[in-house]
Amino acid sequence: AFCRGRIVRVPKGPLIRVAGTEVAIPCSVSDYDGPSEQNFDWEFSRDTDFVRIVSTWDSTFTSEEYQKRVGRGDIKLRRSSNDAVELVIRNIQPADQGRYKCSTPSTDATVQGNYDAEVQVKVISDGLSVSGSKARSSTSLRLSEGDSFKLRCSATTTSPEHTHLHVTWQVRSGSSWRDILSLTHEGKFQPGPGYEERYRSGDIRLDTGANDTYRLSVSQASSADGGAYRCLVSEWVRGADGSWQKIQEKSVEIATVSIQRTGECSWWAFNVSVTERDSLDLTCNITTDRSGIFQAEVMWYFSASPDDTLSDAQLLLSMDHDSVVSDSTLISLSHVDRNSYRLLVRDVDVEDSGYYFCEAAIWVPLHNGSWHKVVERTSAPVSVVVTALEPDYDVFLNASKTPKFSDDPTELNCRITNVQDTEANIRFTVSWYYRQRLPGDDAVPEELLASMDADWALLPGDRGRERIQNGEIILSKKSADTFSLRIQWTSESDRGDYFCVISAWSRHRNNSWVKSKDVASASVNIFWATQDYTLTVEAVKLKPFFVAGHTFEMTCKVSSKNIKTPRYSVLITAEKPLADQSSPNGTTRIISLSQDSVVRLEDWTDQTRVDGVVLEKVQENEFRYRMYQTQISDAGLYRCVVTAWSPGGGGMWREAVNGLSNPIQIDFQTSGPVFNVSVHSDSPTIYQGEVADLLCIVTMEGMPLEPDDMSFDVSWFAVRSFALDREPILLASLDRRGIVTQGRRNGSSELSLERISPLEFRLRVHGCEDHDFGNHYCLVTPWVRSATGAWQREPDIRAKPIFLSVKMDVLNAFKYPLLIGIGLAAAIGLLSCLIGYCSSRWCCKKEVQETRRERRRLMSMEMD
């Protein structure tokens, strides 16, 4: 099994250290119990016995031999964490060579693992020597930019151990030292931060020479290379665990180098302003203190911001040190004299505005005939502003079409006038704006309807985007100087101020277009006075007197005001003495004629007279209604409901106003019989499951009729409430042909409807349920045969309702549940008795063995 316990660790020895240096020996503990912060004791042994050095928790732990060194701080403990410390020995001596033991007092519940660890420390003599070159020891060098210099240092070691040297060249410019180039103890070259590129290009090298010398070579020195240089050498040894350990370090300052600037770039001017289409002339002057042969390399740059770096700027032209100029059409670079270089930009435009600067480099010849760049400078940027040539023109806006009514078209023309100072490289575009006019002086922001870009592409605004896509707003260019806006159907929300903005665009050298000027027109107000629509409808009956069976005819004449090119739709309605069940408001919609002359039957349900009503258009404002073979049931008030429509957007019609005509009455004078209807039931209160009988009795007064000359349509309705405040429900109907139709029902009860005599009709509800209660009535439509043999429909007659109550039969309701309950209780009782008997008979039987008693009589005392 795996057993965990306390583990104390020290580095694997031996540890090789140099006399006179500071030594830090770490010690750590893990896998322990108790508090997180652990204590440590250090002891030292040269031979066999250990001497106590220092402790983290016991101040009296130190032996007399080490009390002075511990008191001076030459030996101390430095805690790095709760479970780790370091034994620090300053200025270690050969006498400190030996074994060091680190131990930890136990805080564990059980003793497991190791509580101490030892490491061997070996102290060697200091054999490292570092010095500068005799010829250039602690010297000062004054150089110019672009020069080269070399520095040397010597480093040797006489250590008895196998050690490696690590050499680093450093420079100090200020208070801190920066690494330039190193030769590591593993034999690798390592450039310092910021020197990687110069090391790869060979401008900085580190070479080894005879007598353990290390030479630093720097080419093309710049002002950043100035400062104090030193050689830093450290000695490394490989430990027992295979890792490299630095045992000591020494340095020596070699020289102080100062770098002087050798060249500058300057301008004749700092801010330049030129006019579009003119030429831009800039000169870059180079000053240098170099004598002898040299050549200059010049590069011109352009930037939109003065803070842009050289990598972000655009290279315009360049001239190398052989005076070879890069090719360009509109830009030229010339060498004016030995130190001046001229940049000429012809035909400038607005996009040439920005910041210009030049970069110059000085090249000197080498002994082998090649050229070497010694210095490079960049001038301060100069600001160049190119003033655009703005055309001069005016803008005039007028309305060629103004609306007088809603949905009239509106057309606006935006014209460019008095055009001056324009060239072939100028083009015009338009932007249309709308501003709502509010009462008072309230400022309202304008809304963009549409605009054009430099290529005359249409860009719809938020207000006009949908209508432009639908073709309701049309934008066009009628001529070179005229732009048009047309609203096909102007609405009241379009009333307000309109203005246009003409933009002038200039073409640049790269064929791009840049806006140079905007001119806005005066606003044009679109407004029309609105008046209320007026509609008058007059109905006229053409035949004053007629009898049943004849044709009824009426006309409707319409007149309107303030409606543009109206069209009319007509609806014929009837108000009858007894309203139809489908018309709760008492009005029946008969037939309609739309504004597009489409005829439609509305609520006309008489299948025998489908073609009995006709509605036609006589004139634009006159309509005629005919009803053939009128019947007594057609009696009532007839009206014309007229709706006026005006043309809307997109060919649609918009409803303007409604009108209602005067009523025309149809009244029949008859001498026939008068029918009455009543409902009767012998038992209006019944129990659930019984049959309810309801009789609908028709009585007749006046002139008697033969049974064959009369017929009836009978319909039964129920209202499931006490106060008749709900919609009636159709139960069943029997037409005059004897066809029975039943309504839809949710209960389990059934209905039957029959004619038991010429004037009596019976409704039966079989197996009544509680939801069959309510007010029940019948609706009778009499039909009478006239002398001509035609059947005439009489007005509908509604009977007074009778309330049907459905009660529950308590005895029958509880009879079967009681019988079932008693039977179940008896069965369960018998089953319980049977289970108890079986359990006592077989499951709980226990045999008891009694001890047999001996029956002996007591002997008498005399016999004993």
C-alpha positions, 0 to 999 in steps of 0.5 A, a space after each residue: 500500500 502507498 503510505 504518505 508522510 512528511 518529506 524534507 527536501 534540500 538540493 542534491 549535492 555536492 553544491 560547489 560555491 566560491 569562497 567570499 560569495 554569498 550562498 543560499 541553500 533552500 529547504 522545503 517540507 511537504 505532505 505534513 499535518 498540523 499548521 501551514 507554517 512549519 519551523 526549520 532547524 539547520 545544523 553543520 558537520 565537518 566530520 561526524 558531529 553536527 553543530 547547531 547553526 540557526 532555527 526559525 522558532 528557537 532563539 537559543 538553538 544556535 551554538 556558541 561557535 555561530 552566535 557571533 556570525 548569526 548576530 552580525 547577520 552573516 548567517 540567517 534564515 530567509 523564509 520564502 513560503 510557509 513550508 520553505 526557507 533558505 539558509 543564507 551564508 554571506 562571505 562563505 569561507 573554506 572552513 564552511 565546507 561540510 555537510 548541512 542538515 535541515 530538520 523540521 519539528 514534528 506536527 504530525 499525528 503519526 510519525 511517517 516520512 523523513 524529518 531531516 535532509 542533508 546536503 554537501 557544500 564544497 567551497 573552492 577558491 576564487 579563480 575568475 579574473 576579468 579585465 579590459 584591454 590594456 590599450 583602451 582600458 577605461 577610455 572615452 571614445 568620441 564618434 560620429 553617426 555611422 562610424 564603427 568601433 570595437 571594445 575588448 575585455 579579457 576573462 580567465 578562470 583557474 577554478 579546480 572545478 570544470 566551470 563555464 564562463 558567460 560573457 555579456 556586453 552591456 551599455 548604460 544610458 541613464 541609470 540602468 544597464 542594457 544587454 547588448 550581446 552575450 556569449 552564454 555558458 552553453 556557447 550560444 550567442 544571445 542579443 539583448 532586447 532591441 538589438 535582434 535586428 542589428 545582430 542579424 544584419 551583422 552590425 553588432 558582433 561578439 568575437 573571441 580572440 587569443 588570450 581569452 579576449 572577447 571583442 564587441 564590434 559595432 557598425 553604423 553607430 547611432 545616437 542610441 549607442 552612446 553611453 558607458 560600456 562594461 563587460 559582465 562575466 559570470 562563472 557557471 558549473 553543472 550541478 549533480 542534478 544536471 542543471 546549470 548553477 551560477 556560482 559568481 559574477 564579475 564586471 569591468 567598465 571598458 569605455 565611455 562612447 559619445 555619438 555626435 549627429 552628422 546630418 539634418 533635414 530641414 524645410 524652407 517653409 512649414 505651412 504651405 497653401 496652394 490652389 487646386 490644379 496648381 503645382 506644389 513645390 517643396 525643397 528638402 535641405 541636408 546639412 552635414 559636418 562630414 567632409 570627403 566623399 559621400 552621397 545622399 539618398 532621399 525619399 519623400 513621404 506623404 501622411 494624412 496625420 502628423 503623428 503617423 509613423 514612417 511605416 504608416 506613411 505613403 512613399 511618393 518618390 525616392 532617389 538612391 545614392 546613385 541618383 536613380 529616381 523612381 518613376 512617377 507621372 505627376 510627381 518629379 524629384 530633382 537634385 537642385 544642388 549638393 545639399 538640396 532636393 526638390 519635390 514638384 507635384 503638378 495638378 494638385 487636388 484636394 486629396 493632396 492636402 496633408 503632411 509631407 516630409 523627407 527622409 535622407 541617408 548619407 552613404 560613404 565609400 568603403 575600401 573595397 569599392 562598396 557604399 556604406 550607409 552611415 546616418 539616416 534622418 527624417 525631417 519634421 512634417 510640413 502641412 500642405 493645404 489644397 484649396 478647392 476650386 468651388 463652382 458658383 451656382 444658384 438653385 431654384 425650386 418650383 412646383 409644376 403640379 400641386 394637389 387640390 385634393 388628397 391622392 392628387 399628384 405633386 411634382 417639384 422641379 429643382 433647377 440649377 441656374 447662374 452656373 459659373 467657373 465650372 469645368 468638365 470635371 464637375 457634376 451635380 447631384 440632388 438631395 430632397 428634404 421634407 420639413 413638417 410645418 407646425 403652428 408657432 415657431 417650433 423648430 422641426 428637423 428636416 427629413 431626408 427623402 432621397 439623395 444621389 451619390 457621385 455616380 447618380 445612384 439613388 439613395 432613399 432616406 428613411 422617410 421615403 424608402 418604402 414609397 420609393 420602392 413601391 413607385 409612389 415617389 418617382 425621382 428623375 433627372 429631366 435635363 442636365 440642370 433640372 431634377 424632378 420629384 413626383 409624388 404619385 398620390 399625395 396624402 395629408 401627411 405629405 403636407 409641409 415644406 420641401 426643399 432641395 440641395 444641389 451638390 457639386 462633385 469634382 473629379 480627382 486624378 484617380 478618377 474618384 469624385 469628391 464633393 466640393 460644394 452644397 447649395 440649398 434652395 428655398 422651400 416650397 410649401 405643399 398645402 390644400 384646404 380640406 373640407 368635410 365630405 358630404 353625401 346625400 341619399 334619397 330613396 323613391 318607391 316607383 309603384 305606390 300601391 301593390 299587392 302580394 305577388 307583384 314586383 316591388 321597385 325603388 330607386 336610390 339617387 346619390 349626390 356628394 360634395 368635396 369628393 374627387 371623382 367618387 364612386 358609390 357602393 350600395 347596400 339594400 337593407 330591410 327592417 322587418 316587424 319580427 327580426 330574423 334570428 341571424 340579425 340581432 339588431 333587427 336589420 337584414 342585409 339583402 343585396 349589395 353592389 360594389 364600387 366596381 359594379 359587382 353584385 352580391 347576395 348578402 343575407 338573402 336565404 330564400 332558396 325558392 327566390 334566389 333570383 327574386 331580388 335585383 340591384 342595378 346601376 342606372 346612372 353614375 349616381 342612381 341605382 334601382 332595386 327590384 324584388 319579384 313575387 313579393 310575399 307578406 313576409 317581405 313587409 318592412 322598411 327598406 333603405 339604401 346604405 351608400 358608401 362613397 369611394 375616392 381613388 387611392 394610391 396604387 390604383 386602390 379605392 379609399 372609403 370617403 363617407 357613408 350615407 343612409 337613405 330615407 325608409 321605403 315601407 312595404 305594407 300588405 293589406 290582407 283579409 286572410 286569417 290571423 295565426 297565433 302560437 302557444 306552447 303547452 306541457 302537461 308536466 314542465 317539471 320532470 326527473 332525470 331520465 324521463 321524457 319531456 313532451 312539449 306541444 306547439 299549438 297553432 290557432 287561427 282567427 278570421 277566415 277559416 282555411 282548408 288544411 290543404 291550403 296552409 302549411 307551417 315551418 316550425 322551429 324549436 329553440 331553447 334558452 339555457 337561463 332563467 331570464 332569457 339573457 342568453 343566445 337561443 339554441 336551435 333544437 330541431 326544425 320541421 319545414 312545410 315539406 315534413 323534413 326534420 333537421 336537428 341542431 348540434 347537441 353535446 348531451 346524451 338525451 335525444 330529440 324527436 319532432 313530429 306533427 300530431 295534427 294539422 295545427 299541433 306539433 310535438 317536441 320530445 326530449 328522451 332521457 332528460 339530463 340536467 342541462 336540458 332545463 331552460 326556456 323553450 319556445 317554438 317559432 312558426 312560419 305560416 304558408 298560405 295558398 292563394 287563389 292563384 295557387 301560389 304559396 305566400 309566406 306569412 310573417 314569423 310567429 314566436 310563442 311565449 316560452 315555457 320553462 322546463 325544470 329537470 330534477 334529480 330522483 334521489 331514491 333512484 340515484 342512490 339505490 344502485 350505489 347503496 346495493 353495490 356498497 352493501 354487497 362489497 362490504 359483505 364480501 370483504 367481511 367474509 374474506 376477512 373471516 376466512 383469512 383469519 381462520 386459515 391463519 390461526 389454523 395453519 400458520 400460528 399452530 404451536 405444539 406444547 410438550 408438558 412434563 409428566 408428573 408422577 402421582 405418588 401418595 404421601 407416606 404417613 409418618 407412621 409408615 416412614 
